[in-house]
Amino acid sequence: MKFPSFEVMLLLVLSLTLYAVGDAEYEDLWKNALDAKSSNAFVEAIQVKSHGKRNECIRKWLSCVDRKNDCCEGLECWKRRGNKSSVCVPIT
């Protein structure tokens, strides 16, 4: 049985998260993730050789503190609407 690619799994996880949370503040992130260039940039930024490093990048993506160095290479910190916590998004 062949498993879906990392990109497909990432989009699936994002869509399930957005469905479960259902908050408007995630709309921009979802639009960003659906954009092919942004999606590829995100995947390239977190798809590193070391598994531990990849997990670290994902943790940073979920909660950066508005500083560029809180995100892995290829990503930048982005403040969500409504003064919510920040997340890492692909540099565009």
Summary of the structure (lengths in Angstrom):
residues: 92
radius of gyration: 12.9
end to end distance: 35.8
largest distance: 43.8
contacts: 237
relative contact order: 0.16
helix: 61%
strand: 12%
